[in-house]
């Protein structure tokens, strides 16, 4: 086998490994199940930057007491379709899962639900949470702030986040439309993964600490650099309003006061803030008609004239659904660097990693 050849693991086995690792770190089985599924599902859908490559740092933060092993959520305010929660430094994946459940419950009662959370942590793939609303044929939305990753437009200090957002829309015969992106050209996780693979990054992804474009993934983020915003000043503007919809709305930590996963954090509270929304289409044209209209609209887009050399027009989320189908059948590829880190983690915890031979 080539030195840099990825090996594969079944989704169930990867999820089981993560679940056992979290339980060994003191996480209750029910909560370990939630976060393990979300982590393994990130790799299943091809979002490797937010998947099991981050398991070692998540476990390390639990072991150091930077994150609560047992989730604690307090309802500060609740009024009609809205709720305001405090997460007390609990694991972001579990907090987000439960907050989105609450938003969906409120949408079932009121037609719309909005839940905002402060003092949470990194929650991985943003798109996983609005997709929870699809089970009821609701529309889902989430937005979050993050640790500092970019400089403001016209500035050079890394004080704003890439503050991701995600939407999920149900359809009838077509796949749901899932839009999930951060406001930087790429995520910090992609630079970290490129560094682990020993790969350069394209110019335009990030700048070094001096504000100069760089091809070095380490210099573009871990070495003090700054990710580049999507769409220039437009992406910068989105970052700001997402901060307003999360930390300013909840009185939580602004991005510039949040430490990254890879920094020492004696406070024991990363302080990330999120907001979640669910909408019931029955309040408008009705679920079935909405899904039918979604199908008609998707068809009109996909059947429109293609650009030269293009073979297909894809909808947001479609590549991830296809990747999920393929990887459920053939297994999830893990790069050697990730395998090495997971194997070392497993050895320290007494948990074995079951790769496909």
Protein Blocks (a to p, Z undefined) as FASTA:
>chain_A
ZZklccdddfklmmmmmmmmmmmnopafklmmmmmmmmmmmmmnopamlmmmlmmmmmmm
mmnopacfbdcdddfbdchjbccddekhpafklmmmmmmmmmmmmmmmnopacdddehia
dehjaklmmmmmmmnopacddddddddfbdcehiabdfbcfkiaddddddfkbccddddd
dfbfbdfklmmmmmmnopacdehjaccfkopacfbfklmmmnopacddehilmmmmmmmm
mmmmmmmmnopacfklpccfkbccfkopnopacddddddfklmnojklmmmmmmmmmmmm
mmmccdehiabdcdehklmmmmmmmmmmnopaddfklmmmmmmmmmmnopacdddZZ
